[in-house]
Structures are given as C-alpha cells and as structure tokens.
Amino acid sequence: MPTFLIDQLGFSTSTAGALSTVPYAALFVVTLVSGHYFTYCLKELDWSVRAVRLSAQFISLIGASCGLLLCGYLSNVSVAYACMVFTQAFLGILNSGYTCSYLDIAPYYSGLLNSIAVMVGAAAGVLGPIIVSMLTSAYSGVMGWRYVFFISVIQCAFALGFWYVYQRSELVHVLNTPLIPTK
C-alpha cells in the first residue's frame, strides 16, 4: 500500500506511511459493525449460519475486488485513496465469514485450524510483495499496478468459488473429536 501511495498517487514517504494506517482503522471499524450486523441477521432475521458466512464472503470479496479495479483506473488522487480505504474496509467483513467458520466446523480444534490458515496466509504475505515488485518493475507506471490488482481480483474470484462449493457450517465430528492420549 505505501508503495502504491508513493509511486502512483505521488505522496511523500512519510505521508504515505501515515495514510497507510487509515485503511486498517476502517477495516477494524467495519469488522466490528459487520459482526453485529451478521449477528442480527442470524438471530433476528433467522438466517442460517451458512447464509451468513456466504453473504459475508461475497460482500467482502466482491466489494474489495471492485475497489481494487477502480484504483487501477482512477486518476484523481483523493478519490483513488478513498477507494483504497473502502477496499480495505470491505475486507473487514471477511471476519464474519471465514474467520468464524473454524468455530462452526471444529470448536475443539479451531485454534489449530486458524493457525494453519494464518501460516498459509503468511506465505502469501511473503510472496505478494515479490510478485508486486516483479510486475511493477516489468510494467512501468499504472499498468504494473493494474496487473497486480487483476491478479488480486482473480484470487478473490477463485476464493469465492472455492468457498461457495466447500464451505460448511455444521460441526465436522472427525475434526472435533479430541485425541485420546495413548500410554
């Protein structure tokens, strides 16, 4: 994010560093608000847990994808930055989707499953900057960033398809049976 703010939007390094915190503050607020909203949908509107999880994923990833695509085409610095903030804020809704699903399917092992998911995400966090650097070096200007954003949108589409097909909200007994220590 700071690199995009510096290279494409023309902010200074110190300003980009400060501005990079605002999208994460928006993510935090949206996480809290969406959690309450989806709890309301679950309890008051009688939505199923699966409907809540699917809705959260679709709203989050489609909103973030649209925001990223817009960022690659906006020339107004203020509007592009606002779009970055809204894009990151949409990602806060993910926490009402996949993050809760570990508790849905395996409360006993939810910590372990979450740790594995975080490890996979960390690997993506290592590879992401390398790929961004390669694309922005190979394609100067906004085109490199457009490719970065398109790749992110493709990842979101894949994640949505995978989530829709495989997401379950019922307890999976085989994943929730405590291991009995052998002597």
Backbone as ProteinMPNN parsed JSONL, in Angstrom:
{"seq_chain_A": "MPTFLIDQLGFSTSTAGALSTVPYAALFVVTLVSGHYFTYCLKELDWSVRAVRLSAQFISLIGASCGLLLCGYLSNVSVAYACMVFTQAFLGILNSGYTCSYLDIAPYYSGLLNSIAVMVGAAAGVLGPIIVSMLTSAYSGVMGWRYVFFISVIQCAFALGFWYVYQRSELVHVLNTPLIPTK", "coords_chain_A": {"N_chain_A": [[0.806, -1.192, 0.0], [1.883, 1.351, 0.867], [3.783, 1.689, -1.172], [2.216, 1.904, -3.507], [0.85, 4.243, -2.851], [2.965, 6.038, -2.864], [4.296, 5.68, -5.397], [2.233, 5.753, -7.384], [0.223, 7.535, -6.557], [1.612, 9.687, -5.708], [2.356, 10.576, -3.13], [4.446, 11.67, -0.393], [7.027, 9.794, 1.318], [6.752, 9.81, 4.149], [4.153, 10.804, 4.433], [2.721, 8.833, 3.041], [3.207, 6.663, 4.707], [1.8, 7.43, 7.025], [-0.784, 7.709, 5.941], [-1.275, 5.083, 5.278], [-2.22, 3.858, 7.525], [-4.893, 4.507, 7.889], [-6.68, 2.946, 6.169], [-6.563, 0.503, 7.558], [-7.622, 1.144, 10.015], [-10.211, 1.644, 9.182], [-10.871, -0.953, 8.352], [-10.891, -2.222, 10.854], [-13.079, -0.943, 12.135], [-15.182, -1.639, 10.391], [-15.1, -4.411, 10.678], [-16.072, -4.72, 13.304], [-18.655, -3.551, 13.07], [-19.837, -5.096, 11.019], [-19.804, -7.584, 12.217], [-21.724, -7.271, 14.234], [-23.909, -6.714, 12.599], [-24.227, -9.121, 11.094], [-24.682, -10.892, 13.17], [-27.137, -9.957, 14.005], [-28.604, -10.585, 11.672], [-28.483, -13.356, 11.832], [-29.739, -13.973, 14.303], [-32.115, -12.372, 14.536], [-33.269, -12.149, 11.98], [-33.338, -14.707, 11.244], [-31.472, -16.036, 9.603], [-29.549, -18.675, 8.176], [-26.516, -20.143, 9.451], [-24.729, -20.78, 7.421], [-25.705, -19.119, 5.362], [-25.093, -16.615, 6.425], [-22.268, -16.772, 6.54], [-21.624, -17.159, 3.807], [-22.743, -14.828, 2.671], [-21.222, -12.835, 3.921], [-18.658, -13.413, 2.872], [-19.077, -13.035, 0.089], [-19.943, -10.309, -0.077], [-17.709, -9.034, 1.009], [-15.434, -9.879, -0.586], [-16.232, -9.293, -3.216], [-16.773, -6.568, -3.003], [-14.192, -5.613, -2.267], [-12.75, -6.423, -4.524], [-13.924, -4.913, -6.6], [-13.219, -2.372, -5.681], [-10.401, -2.494, -5.87], [-10.06, -2.782, -8.635], [-11.075, -0.327, -9.492], [-9.18, 1.4, -8.344], [-6.999, 1.041, -9.994], [-7.636, 2.513, -12.209], [-8.381, 5.092, -11.597], [-7.681, 8.554, -11.694], [-7.772, 10.767, -10.093], [-6.303, 11.737, -7.164], [-7.309, 11.921, -4.514], [-9.77, 10.577, -4.689], [-8.882, 8.065, -5.523], [-7.388, 7.317, -3.286], [-9.417, 7.273, -1.328], [-10.865, 5.18, -2.369], [-9.046, 3.115, -1.94], [-9.162, 3.015, 0.845], [-11.855, 2.233, 1.248], [-11.759, -0.228, -0.044], [-10.046, -1.736, 1.622], [-11.577, -1.613, 3.913], [-13.803, -3.152, 3.206], [-12.676, -5.659, 3.394], [-12.786, -6.161, 6.081], [-15.188, -7.363, 6.537], [-14.773, -9.976, 5.991], [-14.161, -11.245, 8.351], [-16.545, -11.986, 9.477], [-17.136, -14.096, 7.991], [-15.12, -16.339, 6.855], [-13.391, -16.449, 9.1], [-14.899, -17.086, 11.344], [-15.733, -19.589, 10.677], [-14.091, -21.691, 11.453], [-14.767, -22.167, 14.085], [-17.348, -23.025, 13.662], [-17.133, -25.524, 12.367], [-15.266, -27.036, 13.806], [-14.981, -26.678, 16.862], [-13.295, -27.612, 18.896], [-10.762, -27.889, 17.736], [-10.374, -25.414, 16.591], [-8.473, -23.395, 17.059], [-6.073, -24.576, 16.169], [-6.704, -25.028, 13.44], [-7.091, -22.391, 12.626], [-4.51, -21.424, 13.031], [-3.073, -22.851, 11.084], [-4.253, -21.797, 8.791], [-3.461, -19.115, 9.042], [-0.73, -19.458, 8.758], [-0.549, -20.263, 6.064], [-1.552, -17.941, 4.932], [0.477, -16.196, 5.707], [2.566, -17.106, 4.135], [1.632, -16.313, 1.662], [1.757, -13.62, 2.162], [4.466, -13.225, 2.107], [5.176, -13.901, -0.501], [3.59, -12.127, -1.974], [4.607, -9.317, -1.982], [6.924, -9.782, -3.493], [5.935, -10.58, -5.974], [4.464, -8.283, -6.614], [6.566, -6.443, -6.811], [7.971, -7.524, -8.98], [6.053, -7.277, -11.061], [5.507, -4.492, -11.09], [7.994, -3.57, -11.739], [8.48, -4.719, -14.225], [6.419, -3.709, -15.772], [6.042, -0.524, -16.289], [4.708, 2.337, -14.564], [1.171, 2.799, -14.311], [0.242, 0.445, -15.413], [1.59, -1.827, -14.392], [0.568, -1.849, -11.793], [-2.104, -2.25, -12.371], [-2.036, -4.888, -13.323], [-1.273, -6.16, -10.958], [-3.547, -5.652, -9.408], [-5.493, -6.95, -10.942], [-4.664, -9.626, -10.672], [-5.168, -9.948, -7.964], [-7.957, -9.717, -7.977], [-8.629, -11.982, -9.452], [-7.748, -13.939, -7.67], [-9.574, -13.457, -5.603], [-11.967, -14.168, -6.903], [-11.51, -16.897, -7.345], [-11.315, -17.731, -4.668], [-13.926, -17.162, -3.797], [-15.446, -18.944, -5.371], [-14.393, -21.422, -4.512], [-15.022, -21.255, -1.791], [-17.827, -21.142, -1.905], [-18.472, -23.68, -2.896], [-17.284, -25.486, -1.047], [-17.634, -24.621, 1.605], [-18.866, -25.236, 4.813], [-21.139, -25.182, 7.529], [-21.719, -26.776, 9.592], [-20.989, -28.859, 12.382], [-18.105, -30.803, 12.062], [-17.557, -33.885, 12.849], [-15.313, -35.604, 12.789], [-13.256, -33.818, 12.75], [-13.433, -32.769, 15.208], [-13.189, -34.434, 17.339], [-11.657, -35.078, 20.302], [-8.297, -36.112, 20.619], [-7.36, -39.097, 22.123], [-4.955, -39.638, 24.461], [-2.429, -42.069, 24.077], [-0.998, -44.671, 26.049]], "CA_chain_A": [[0.0, 0.0, 0.0], [2.702, 2.567, 0.811], [4.427, 1.813, -2.486], [1.198, 2.431, -4.418], [0.594, 5.637, -2.486], [4.124, 6.836, -3.26], [4.574, 5.594, -6.835], [1.117, 6.082, -8.271], [-0.571, 8.676, -6.11], [2.526, 10.807, -5.547], [2.555, 11.021, -1.753], [5.8, 11.511, 0.144], [7.181, 8.568, 2.104], [6.176, 9.984, 5.491], [2.698, 10.931, 4.282], [2.205, 7.506, 2.668], [3.236, 5.839, 5.913], [0.679, 7.836, 7.88], [-2.039, 7.401, 5.249], [-1.447, 3.626, 5.228], [-2.903, 3.385, 8.735], [-6.335, 4.791, 7.812], [-7.445, 1.794, 5.688], [-6.635, -0.539, 8.58], [-8.596, 1.62, 11.003], [-11.521, 1.39, 8.562], [-11.062, -2.397, 8.428], [-11.243, -2.523, 12.234], [-14.452, -0.475, 12.385], [-16.105, -2.47, 9.602], [-15.132, -5.729, 11.317], [-16.986, -4.641, 14.444], [-20.022, -3.272, 12.609], [-20.365, -6.244, 10.267], [-20.05, -8.65, 13.187], [-23.04, -7.007, 14.839], [-24.936, -6.844, 11.557], [-24.47, -10.53, 10.762], [-25.309, -11.5, 14.347], [-28.545, -9.565, 13.884], [-29.192, -11.411, 10.603], [-28.56, -14.73, 12.329], [-30.679, -14.122, 15.416], [-33.396, -11.685, 14.358], [-33.826, -12.411, 10.647], [-33.365, -16.165, 11.113], [-30.603, -16.543, 8.549], [-28.742, -19.829, 8.567], [-25.097, -19.815, 9.626], [-24.128, -20.836, 6.083], [-26.094, -17.905, 4.629], [-24.3, -15.518, 6.979], [-20.872, -16.918, 6.112], [-21.549, -16.915, 2.362], [-23.009, -13.406, 2.411], [-20.045, -12.07, 4.352], [-17.58, -13.619, 1.9], [-19.405, -12.417, -1.192], [-19.915, -8.851, 0.063], [-16.335, -8.622, 1.262], [-14.502, -10.076, -1.696], [-16.697, -8.559, -4.405], [-16.526, -5.148, -2.729], [-12.755, -5.354, -2.338], [-12.321, -6.581, -5.92], [-14.36, -3.724, -7.351], [-12.39, -1.255, -5.242], [-9.056, -2.618, -6.448], [-10.124, -2.469, -10.065], [-11.227, 1.129, -9.624], [-7.901, 2.043, -8.007], [-6.102, 0.957, -11.143], [-8.09, 3.367, -13.3], [-8.695, 6.438, -11.132], [-6.565, 9.5, -11.8], [-7.891, 11.721, -9.001], [-5.561, 11.182, -6.03], [-8.194, 11.81, -3.345], [-10.76, 9.524, -4.955], [-8.159, 6.788, -5.537], [-7.065, 6.982, -1.899], [-10.686, 6.894, -0.685], [-11.176, 3.841, -2.88], [-8.171, 2.19, -1.212], [-9.696, 2.897, 2.199], [-13.064, 1.418, 1.17], [-11.352, -1.591, -0.403], [-9.546, -2.392, 2.831], [-12.707, -1.717, 4.841], [-14.596, -4.326, 2.796], [-12.021, -6.873, 3.871], [-13.193, -6.38, 7.458], [-16.371, -8.224, 6.539], [-14.291, -11.365, 5.944], [-14.128, -11.815, 9.691], [-17.849, -12.602, 9.752], [-17.225, -15.237, 7.088], [-14.217, -17.481, 7.042], [-12.748, -16.494, 10.407], [-15.802, -17.782, 12.279], [-16.051, -20.938, 10.2], [-13.328, -22.684, 12.219], [-15.588, -22.492, 15.254], [-18.538, -23.741, 13.19], [-16.887, -26.918, 11.977], [-14.419, -27.775, 14.752], [-14.654, -25.822, 18.002], [-12.198, -28.175, 19.679], [-9.5, -27.657, 17.027], [-10.439, -24.157, 15.839], [-7.188, -22.698, 17.186], [-5.114, -25.234, 15.284], [-7.095, -24.741, 12.06], [-6.805, -20.983, 12.384], [-3.05, -21.29, 12.93], [-2.675, -23.35, 9.768], [-4.699, -20.802, 7.806], [-2.597, -17.943, 9.185], [0.562, -19.828, 8.189], [-0.699, -20.193, 4.606], [-1.663, -16.521, 4.623], [1.793, -15.578, 5.865], [3.34, -17.453, 2.929], [1.145, -15.398, 0.618], [2.276, -12.308, 2.526], [5.873, -13.169, 1.695], [5.224, -13.939, -1.967], [2.891, -10.97, -2.541], [5.494, -8.199, -2.33], [7.857, -10.185, -4.549], [5.186, -10.527, -7.232], [4.18, -6.868, -6.886], [7.819, -5.831, -7.261], [8.26, -8.011, -10.337], [5.106, -6.704, -12.024], [5.667, -3.042, -11.209], [9.279, -3.327, -12.414], [8.362, -5.141, -15.622], [5.437, -2.844, -16.45], [6.15, 0.758, -15.598], [3.507, 3.146, -14.421], [-0.07, 2.24, -13.783], [-0.03, -0.903, -15.949], [2.073, -2.818, -13.432], [-0.398, -1.909, -10.691], [-3.331, -2.875, -12.88], [-1.806, -6.336, -13.316], [-1.316, -6.579, -9.552], [-4.938, -5.63, -8.968], [-6.205, -8.023, -11.656], [-4.308, -10.889, -10.027], [-5.918, -9.98, -6.704], [-9.364, -9.973, -8.307], [-8.71, -13.396, -9.838], [-7.653, -14.693, -6.411], [-10.863, -13.307, -4.913], [-12.96, -14.976, -7.624], [-11.211, -18.294, -7.03], [-11.682, -17.952, -3.266], [-15.39, -17.2, -3.706], [-15.904, -20.214, -5.94], [-13.972, -22.481, -3.594], [-15.805, -21.088, -0.577], [-19.227, -21.493, -2.177], [-18.589, -25.132, -3.08], [-16.804, -26.32, 0.06], [-17.901, -24.097, 2.934], [-19.905, -25.889, 5.606], [-21.315, -24.53, 8.825], [-22.085, -27.779, 10.587], [-19.892, -29.495, 13.081], [-17.499, -31.954, 11.406], [-17.174, -34.664, 14.023], [-13.969, -36.156, 12.662], [-12.337, -32.729, 13.058], [-13.728, -32.228, 16.521], [-13.063, -35.467, 18.356], [-10.345, -34.945, 20.953], [-7.433, -37.287, 20.573], [-7.143, -39.759, 23.417], [-3.542, -39.998, 24.526], [-2.125, -43.493, 24.28], [0.048, -44.864, 27.061]], "C_chain_A": [[0.856, 1.267, 0.0], [3.369, 2.773, -0.551], [3.446, 2.371, -3.513], [0.943, 3.907, -4.121], [1.744, 6.547, -2.921], [4.262, 6.872, -4.78], [3.439, 6.1, -7.715], [0.333, 7.321, -7.853], [0.291, 9.882, -5.754], [2.703, 11.339, -4.137], [4.016, 10.867, -1.356], [5.831, 10.249, 1.0], [6.531, 8.704, 3.477], [4.658, 10.106, 5.424], [2.087, 9.58, 3.932], [2.187, 6.577, 3.868], [2.068, 6.153, 6.831], [-0.661, 7.467, 7.237], [-2.319, 5.895, 5.183], [-2.153, 3.08, 6.465], [-4.414, 3.54, 8.643], [-7.13, 3.604, 7.259], [-7.582, 0.681, 6.726], [-7.545, -0.136, 9.736], [-10.013, 1.393, 10.471], [-11.846, -0.103, 8.605], [-11.52, -2.795, 9.833], [-12.697, -2.142, 12.528], [-15.458, -1.347, 11.646], [-16.19, -3.883, 10.16], [-16.128, -5.732, 12.47], [-18.438, -4.464, 14.0], [-20.615, -4.479, 11.882], [-20.62, -7.431, 11.192], [-21.411, -8.487, 13.841], [-24.156, -7.18, 13.819], [-25.25, -8.318, 11.27], [-25.006, -11.317, 11.957], [-26.801, -11.183, 14.357], [-29.251, -10.419, 12.827], [-29.415, -12.844, 11.076], [-29.679, -14.883, 13.357], [-32.061, -13.54, 15.14], [-34.062, -11.994, 13.015], [-33.847, -13.893, 10.315], [-32.583, -16.689, 9.909], [-29.886, -17.773, 9.072], [-27.286, -19.37, 8.727], [-24.401, -19.815, 8.269], [-24.46, -19.581, 5.273], [-25.299, -16.695, 5.122], [-22.868, -15.593, 6.47], [-20.712, -16.625, 4.612], [-21.77, -15.444, 2.031], [-21.813, -12.553, 2.777], [-18.915, -12.196, 3.331], [-17.871, -12.892, 0.59], [-19.351, -10.899, -1.115], [-18.479, -8.368, 0.188], [-15.461, -8.713, 0.017], [-14.944, -9.377, -2.977], [-16.474, -7.068, -4.202], [-15.061, -4.792, -2.849], [-12.246, -5.454, -3.774], [-12.707, -5.373, -6.759], [-13.51, -2.512, -6.973], [-10.993, -1.3, -5.825], [-9.053, -2.289, -7.931], [-10.262, -0.968, -10.293], [-9.912, 1.852, -9.343], [-6.938, 2.057, -9.181], [-6.462, 1.904, -12.273], [-8.391, 4.801, -12.879], [-7.474, 7.338, -11.23], [-6.612, 10.556, -10.699], [-7.295, 11.094, -7.737], [-6.475, 10.968, -4.822], [-9.201, 10.685, -3.513], [-10.086, 8.153, -4.947], [-7.808, 6.365, -4.113], [-8.329, 6.554, -1.148], [-11.092, 5.487, -1.112], [-10.318, 2.784, -2.19], [-8.697, 1.954, 0.207], [-10.936, 1.991, 2.185], [-12.751, -0.034, 0.808], [-10.881, -2.357, 0.828], [-10.679, -2.579, 3.834], [-13.575, -2.929, 4.495], [-13.979, -5.622, 3.307], [-12.331, -7.163, 5.338], [-14.392, -7.305, 7.569], [-15.971, -9.693, 6.48], [-14.343, -12.034, 7.309], [-15.471, -12.393, 10.127], [-18.071, -13.824, 8.872], [-16.275, -16.333, 7.481], [-13.631, -17.565, 8.445], [-13.591, -17.244, 11.426], [-16.021, -19.237, 11.895], [-15.257, -22.02, 10.932], [-14.112, -23.119, 13.45], [-16.831, -23.272, 14.859], [-18.257, -25.223, 12.996], [-16.099, -27.714, 13.01], [-14.047, -26.902, 15.949], [-13.445, -26.316, 18.794], [-10.833, -27.871, 19.054], [-9.475, -26.327, 16.268], [-9.13, -23.369, 15.918], [-6.133, -23.267, 16.257], [-5.429, -24.922, 13.815], [-6.81, -23.291, 11.704], [-5.308, -20.752, 12.233], [-2.535, -21.758, 11.579], [-3.053, -22.341, 8.687], [-3.827, -19.549, 7.856], [-1.215, -18.226, 8.592], [0.513, -19.754, 6.652], [-0.791, -18.737, 4.167], [-0.337, -15.794, 4.738], [2.686, -15.89, 4.666], [2.922, -16.552, 1.772], [1.655, -13.979, 0.885], [3.739, -12.129, 2.177], [5.972, -13.101, 0.173], [4.613, -12.694, -2.611], [3.802, -9.815, -2.909], [6.498, -8.528, -3.427], [7.166, -10.084, -5.904], [4.861, -9.084, -7.602], [5.425, -6.179, -7.423], [8.156, -6.25, -8.689], [7.345, -7.344, -11.365], [5.29, -5.2, -12.194], [7.019, -2.668, -11.824], [9.186, -3.651, -13.899], [7.436, -4.233, -16.424], [5.405, -1.516, -15.706], [4.808, 1.474, -15.537], [2.326, 2.353, -13.908], [-0.336, 0.82, -14.286], [0.439, -2.003, -15.008], [1.103, -2.977, -12.283], [-1.712, -2.527, -11.147], [-3.194, -4.401, -12.906], [-1.862, -6.891, -11.886], [-2.767, -6.669, -9.09], [-5.756, -6.716, -9.668], [-5.908, -9.389, -11.033], [-5.071, -11.028, -8.7], [-7.391, -10.289, -6.946], [-9.561, -11.439, -8.702], [-8.622, -14.282, -8.596], [-8.973, -14.622, -5.64], [-11.937, -14.16, -5.579], [-12.75, -16.46, -7.337], [-11.643, -18.618, -5.601], [-13.194, -18.027, -3.097], [-15.952, -18.509, -4.243], [-15.595, -21.38, -5.02], [-14.822, -22.449, -2.332], [-17.246, -21.539, -0.797], [-19.405, -23.015, -2.265], [-18.305, -25.894, -1.791], [-17.16, -25.824, 1.456], [-19.068, -24.824, 3.584], [-19.975, -25.194, 6.95], [-21.76, -25.498, 9.902], [-20.811, -28.345, 11.2], [-19.408, -30.712, 12.283], [-16.886, -32.795, 12.525], [-15.748, -35.192, 13.955], [-12.903, -35.088, 12.978], [-12.514, -32.203, 14.473], [-13.663, -33.265, 17.641], [-11.693, -35.341, 19.003], [-9.56, -36.254, 20.857], [-7.247, -37.826, 21.98], [-5.694, -40.171, 23.481], [-3.349, -41.486, 24.788], [-0.974, -43.604, 25.264], [1.165, -45.697, 26.547]], "O_chain_A": [[0.592, 2.177, -0.786], [3.499, 3.904, -1.019], [3.819, 3.231, -4.312], [0.834, 4.722, -5.037], [1.519, 7.696, -3.303], [4.334, 7.944, -5.382], [3.68, 6.808, -8.693], [-0.161, 8.066, -8.7], [-0.23, 10.974, -5.524], [3.165, 12.468, -3.97], [4.736, 10.037, -1.911], [4.787, 9.706, 1.36], [5.828, 7.794, 3.918], [3.956, 9.564, 6.278], [1.041, 9.219, 4.472], [1.255, 5.789, 4.032], [1.421, 5.246, 7.355], [-1.563, 6.971, 7.913], [-3.471, 5.483, 5.047], [-2.634, 1.947, 6.447], [-5.146, 2.772, 9.267], [-8.172, 3.272, 7.824], [-8.602, -0.006, 6.768], [-8.17, -0.992, 10.363], [-10.907, 0.998, 11.22], [-12.989, -0.474, 8.871], [-12.431, -3.609, 9.984], [-13.449, -2.931, 13.101], [-16.473, -1.748, 12.216], [-17.257, -4.494, 10.117], [-16.937, -6.652, 12.592], [-19.335, -5.146, 14.495], [-21.77, -4.838, 12.112], [-21.555, -8.2, 10.968], [-22.16, -9.454, 13.983], [-25.216, -7.723, 14.13], [-26.417, -8.705, 11.212], [-25.713, -12.308, 11.773], [-27.624, -12.039, 14.678], [-30.355, -10.914, 13.055], [-30.429, -13.462, 10.749], [-30.472, -15.821, 13.282], [-33.071, -14.158, 15.477], [-35.286, -12.088, 12.934], [-34.311, -14.295, 9.248], [-32.983, -17.665, 9.276], [-29.645, -17.897, 10.272], [-26.889, -18.333, 8.197], [-23.574, -18.945, 7.997], [-23.598, -19.042, 4.579], [-24.884, -15.852, 4.327], [-22.315, -14.59, 6.018], [-19.781, -15.931, 4.204], [-21.058, -14.88, 1.199], [-21.433, -11.651, 2.03], [-18.289, -11.2, 2.969], [-17.0, -12.211, 0.049], [-18.775, -10.259, -1.995], [-18.086, -7.398, -0.46], [-14.827, -7.736, -0.38], [-14.101, -8.915, -3.746], [-16.036, -6.376, -5.121], [-14.714, -3.783, -3.463], [-11.406, -4.659, -4.193], [-11.9, -4.87, -7.541], [-13.127, -1.721, -7.836], [-10.452, -0.271, -6.23], [-8.157, -1.604, -8.424], [-9.631, -0.412, -11.192], [-9.572, 2.812, -10.033], [-6.15, 2.991, -9.335], [-5.675, 2.084, -13.203], [-8.635, 5.647, -13.739], [-6.364, 6.93, -10.889], [-5.593, 11.179, -10.403], [-7.743, 10.035, -7.298], [-6.405, 9.922, -4.177], [-9.453, 9.927, -2.577], [-10.647, 7.189, -4.427], [-7.917, 5.188, -3.77], [-8.303, 5.57, -0.409], [-11.601, 4.705, -0.308], [-10.795, 1.69, -1.889], [-8.676, 0.829, 0.705], [-11.053, 1.087, 3.012], [-13.402, -0.956, 1.299], [-11.281, -3.501, 1.044], [-10.732, -3.594, 4.529], [-14.029, -3.647, 5.387], [-14.695, -6.575, 3.617], [-12.155, -8.294, 5.791], [-14.583, -7.958, 8.595], [-16.747, -10.562, 6.878], [-14.546, -13.244, 7.41], [-15.525, -13.206, 11.05], [-19.087, -14.509, 9.0], [-16.583, -17.16, 8.339], [-13.395, -18.67, 8.935], [-13.056, -17.957, 12.275], [-16.455, -20.034, 12.727], [-15.714, -23.16, 11.02], [-14.118, -24.296, 13.811], [-17.319, -24.094, 15.635], [-19.045, -26.074, 13.409], [-16.242, -28.934, 13.09], [-12.912, -26.434, 16.038], [-12.664, -25.513, 19.303], [-9.862, -27.624, 19.769], [-8.634, -26.138, 15.389], [-8.727, -22.741, 14.938], [-5.384, -22.519, 15.628], [-4.531, -24.592, 13.041], [-6.341, -22.997, 10.604], [-4.887, -19.961, 11.39], [-1.655, -21.125, 10.996], [-2.268, -22.067, 7.779], [-3.493, -18.987, 6.813], [-0.6, -17.342, 7.995], [1.438, -19.237, 6.025], [-0.194, -18.34, 3.167], [-0.053, -14.883, 3.961], [3.468, -15.045, 4.231], [3.761, -16.088, 0.999], [1.948, -13.231, -0.047], [4.201, -11.006, 1.974], [6.762, -12.33, -0.371], [5.063, -12.256, -3.669], [3.776, -9.366, -4.055], [6.88, -7.654, -4.204], [7.738, -9.568, -6.865], [4.968, -8.701, -8.767], [5.347, -5.415, -8.385], [8.575, -5.428, -9.504], [7.807, -6.899, -12.415], [5.236, -4.689, -13.312], [7.172, -1.575, -12.368], [9.746, -2.939, -14.733], [7.65, -4.016, -17.616], [4.816, -1.404, -14.632], [3.911, 1.241, -16.348], [2.47, 1.375, -13.174], [-1.07, 0.069, -13.643], [-0.25, -3.011, -14.847], [0.835, -4.093, -11.838], [-2.358, -3.25, -10.388], [-4.13, -5.118, -12.552], [-2.428, -7.957, -11.645], [-3.165, -7.648, -8.457], [-6.62, -7.335, -9.046], [-6.81, -10.213, -10.887], [-5.557, -12.109, -8.368], [-7.998, -11.048, -6.189], [-10.554, -12.059, -8.32], [-9.347, -15.271, -8.489], [-9.427, -15.625, -5.089], [-12.73, -14.805, -4.893], [-13.713, -17.192, -7.11], [-12.263, -19.653, -5.354], [-13.693, -18.86, -2.34], [-16.835, -19.109, -3.63], [-16.452, -22.231, -4.779], [-15.286, -23.486, -1.859], [-17.814, -22.242, 0.039], [-20.385, -23.559, -1.758], [-19.011, -26.85, -1.473], [-16.992, -26.573, 2.418], [-20.123, -25.001, 2.975], [-18.973, -24.678, 7.444], [-22.135, -25.086, 11.0], [-19.729, -28.307, 10.614], [-20.213, -31.551, 11.877], [-15.836, -32.457, 13.072], [-15.051, -35.221, 14.97], [-11.798, -35.411, 13.414], [-11.809, -31.282, 14.885], [-14.051, -32.978, 18.774], [-10.674, -35.483, 18.327], [-10.111, -37.345, 20.998], [-7.001, -37.065, 22.916], [-5.236, -40.963, 22.658], [-4.033, -42.076, 25.625], [-0.09, -42.747, 25.31], [2.126, -45.956, 27.271]]}, "name": "protein", "num_of_chains": 1, "seq": "MPTFLIDQLGFSTSTAGALSTVPYAALFVVTLVSGHYFTYCLKELDWSVRAVRLSAQFISLIGASCGLLLCGYLSNVSVAYACMVFTQAFLGILNSGYTCSYLDIAPYYSGLLNSIAVMVGAAAGVLGPIIVSMLTSAYSGVMGWRYVFFISVIQCAFALGFWYVYQRSELVHVLNTPLIPTK"}
